Amino acid sequence: MQTVASPPASPASVVSDELAVALYEHMVLSRALDECLVALVHEGAISQHSSGVGEEGAIVGAVAAMKDEDWVFPGSREFAAALWRGMPLVAYAHHVFGTVGDSGKGRNAPDPPFWKAARVASVSPLVGTHIPHAVGAAWAARIAKRDAAALVFFGEGATSSGDFHTGLNFAGVTRAPVVALCRNNGWATSTPASGQTASAGFAVKALAYGLRGVRVDGADVIAVLGAVREARARAGAGEGGTLIEAVIPGVDRADPVARMRKHLESHGAWDADREQRLVTEVRADVERAIADARAAAAPPRESIFEDVYADLPWHLKEQSGRR
């Protein structure tokens, strides 16, 4: 197992200033939207939202390291990954509210998001069930000899599911080009965890599946990007998959957004004026997207019969009133 430490003081060799600024701006957007959605749950305007506050570094850093042709399989907290890949903010807002403007016609849980145009897969909100799907997509790419991989996100709770073990074992056997990123919220570090595992962390589990295991500081967006970028390169070279454990220390101990801002400021790439402009713009964008979704109608009731069968069976035609 390899442990990836924080990058050196000058990460120019890891990311350009332009990319570093883009990572930070996206993390700020993620935080603002996240806080808004949590408030909407408390208000009763939406049914649920799984907050990713404090995990922005792991989520944004990981997805930024992948290539456009790769597939992303998000867990319940990775809406920021979908936005980075190109899902419009307003499209995600309609997805959360399940409106007529939602590409899934309001049939999915508010989280996870999906956006087929950017290869963000539609997955179940059930814990761990999307891991075998991601491995299957990666294996299919390997069989077809396409330079494509799959990135799958999940929390440490998913490591107790059968789908985690089945999926990663299959990834090892097939040498599927998959990058499996586990967000460890502190349940296991150097001592046995309570309730999830008795092993020293989760990356070590890769050994049993014939995968490479890496542990990285999940609050360091550049470190995560570097670890995933290396895993993606290995996958593309036919060297198999990687299980990455992104250790999330908690926003009260290491805020990834504040950490990245401090880094940018220390390199002369950010200042107070740019920060104020960004915050103002982000808040306005989030408010517009939410307002648009709140004003939209629900999907028509008859749409429940669509998109399942090429030819609607007779009993559903009767129920829908169609002939």
N, C-alpha and C positions, 0 to 999 in steps of 0.2 A: 504494500500500500504506500502511496506517496502522499505527503502532506504539502499543500501549496501555501506558502506564506504570503503575506502582503507584498506587493510589488516594491521595487526600490523607490527611493525618493523621487527620481525622475523617470516616469514610465513612458517616455517618448517611444521606446522600442516596442511597447505593448499596444498603445493606442495613440492616435494623433490627437492634437488639441481639438480638432473639429469633432471627432468621434467622442472624446471625453465630454465636451459640452452637450452633445446630443444625448448621451447617456444621462447626464444630470438633468437636463430639461425634461426628459421622459420620466425620470424618477419623481420629479416635482409634480408633473401631471398626474402620475399614478397616485401619489399621496393625497393630492387635492380631491381627486375623484373618489378615492377610497373613503375619505372622511365624509364626503357628501353622501355616499351610498349607505354608510353606517347610520347617518342621521335619518335617511329615508326609511330604513328598517325600523328605527325607533318611532318614527312618525306613523308607521303602518302603511306607507305608500307603496313599498315593495315587500315581498314575502321573506326574502333572505338575502344575505350577502356575506361572503367569507372574506374577511379583511386580510390584506397583505401588508399592512403597515409594519415597517421594520424589516420586510423581506424584499424590498424593491431592488436592492443590490444583487441578490441572487437571481431574481426573476429577469430583470432587464439585462444584466450581464450575460446570463446564459443564452437568452434568445438572440442577443446581438452578435454572438459568436457563430451562429449557424448561417448557412447559405440559403439563398432565395429558393432553391429547389428542394430544400429539406422540409419535412413535415414536423409540425409542433403539436404535441398532445398535452394540453394544459390540465392541471388539476383544478381544484376549486378556487384557488387564490390568484391565478395567473392571467387576469384580464389585461395586465400591463404588457404581457407577451403578445397578446393579440393586437393591441394597439401599436406596438412597435412594428409588427409585421405588416401593418397597413389597414387594419380594421378601423373604419372611421369612428370617431368618438360618438357621433350621433347614432350610428348603427349599433354600437354597444349599448347606448342608453335605451334604444327601442327593444333590444334583446332583454335587458334587465326588466323592463316594464311589460314585456310580452305583448307589444302592440301590433297593429296591422302593418306597421313598418318593419317588423322583425322578420328577417329572412327565414326563420324557423316557424313563423306564424304563431308565436306564443306558446309553442308546445314544450319548450325546454325549461329546465330550472334556470333562474337568473344567472347562476354560475354552474359550470364553466362557460366561457364564451366560445364561439366558433366563427370562422370566417374562411370559407372554402377558397375564395379567390387568393388568399395569402397562405394557403396550406395550413391553416389552423383547424385541426380536426374537431368534429363534433363528438363529444364523449359523455359518458354517464357521470352524474355527480357522486355516484357510489365510490367508496374508497378503493383505489387500486385496480379497478376493472379495466382501465384504459392501458395498463402496462403491457399486457399481451398484444393488444391492438397495435401499439407503437412498435413492438418487436416484429410483428407480422408485416407492417408496412416497410420496416427497414430490411427485413429478409427479402421481401418482394423486390425491392430496389437492387439488392445484391444479386438475386437470380437474374434479373433483367439487365445486369451489368450497367446500371445507371449510377452516376455519381450523385447519390442522394442518401440522406441519413434521416433518422428520426430523433427528436428531442422529446423526452417525456418527463413531466414534472409530477412530484407527489410529496406528501409530507411523511414524517417518520412513522405515523400511524399505519400507513399503507404497507410497511415492511412486515406487519403482522398478518397480512392477508395472503391467502393462497395464490392470488394472481401475481403478487410480487415474486414469489419463489418460482412459480411456473413460468412466468414471462422471462425472468432473467436467466433461468436455467436454459430455456429455449434459445435465448440470445447467445449464450455461450456455446451451445451445441452447433448452432447455425452460423456463428461468427457474424451475426447481423450487425450492421452499422448503426448502432443505437447509442445514444447518450442518455443515461438515466440519472436525473438530478433529484436527489432527496433533500428536502428542506428540513433540517434537524433543528427544531426550536429549543434545543437544550436538554432533551430527554436522555441523550447519551453523549458524553464527551470522553473523559479518560477513565470513568468509573461505570460500573454496570448501571443500566437505566432502570427506572421503576416502571414496570408495566409493558414495555415494548421489547426490550432485548437485554440479555445479560452480557453481550459482547461489548468491547470497548469501542462504541460507535457503530456506524452502519456501513461505512466504506469497506471495512474488513470482510463483510459478507460477500464481496465480489469474488474472493478467492474460491469459494465453494462452487461458483458458476463458471469459472474460467474467464472471468472478466478482469479488467483493470480497476482497482479501487483508488480513489483520490479523495482526500479531505481538504476543504478550502474554507476560508473565512467568508461566510455568507454575507457579511456586512460590507465587504470590500468588492465593489462592482468590477473593478479592474482585475482583481485576482480571480474572480469567478469567470470573467470573460476569457482570461488567459487559460484557465483550466479547461473550459469547455471548448475553446478554440483548438487546444492540443488534442482533446478527445475526438473532436470532429475530424482532425487531420489523420489520426490513427484509424478511425472508422473508414475514411475515404481511401486509405492505403491498404485496406483489407485486413487490418490487424485486430478487428473485432470491436466489441462494445466496451463502455466504461461506466461504472457506477460512481457518481460524484456525490459526496456528502457535503452539503453547504451548511455549515454550522451557523445558526442564527443566534447571536448573543442576546437579542432583545433590544428594542429601540431605546429603552431607558439606560442601557449600558453602551451601546454603539449604534447610533442612528446612521444608517447608510447614506441618507440624503445629506445630512449635515457634514458627514465625513467627506463626501465627494465635493461639496461646495468648498470646504476648507482646502482640499487638494487643488482645485481650480484657482482659488484665490492665491495660493502660495506660488503658483506658476504664472500669475499675471493674466489668466484666461477668464477671470470673472471679477465683478465688483458689485457694489451696493446698488448702483443704478440699473445694471442689467438684472439683478435679482428682483428689484421692484417691478420692472417691466414684465419680467417673466411671470411673477406671481399674479399681477393684474390680468395679464392675457389668459393665463391658465384658468383662473377663476371665472372669467367671462366666458371662455369656451365651454367649461363644465356647466355653467348655469344655462347657456343657450341649448346645449344638448339635452339636458334634463328637462327643460321647459318644453322643448319640441316633443319629447317622448311622453310627457305628462299630458300634453294636449291631444295626443293621437288617440284614435278609436281602438277598441279591441278588435281582433281578427273576427271576420264574420263566422257565425256558428257553423255554417255549412262547410267551411274550410277543413273541418275535422275529418272529412271523408277524402280529402285530397292527398296526393303524394305518397300513397302507400301501395296501391295497386295500379298496374297499367290499365286494366279493365276492371271496373268496380263490380264485385260479386253481387248477385241478385238480392241477397238479404240486406246488403248495405244500400243498394239502390232503393229498396223499399223504405228503409229507415230515413234515407235522405230525401225521399219524395221524388226521386228521379226515375225516369223510365228508360 
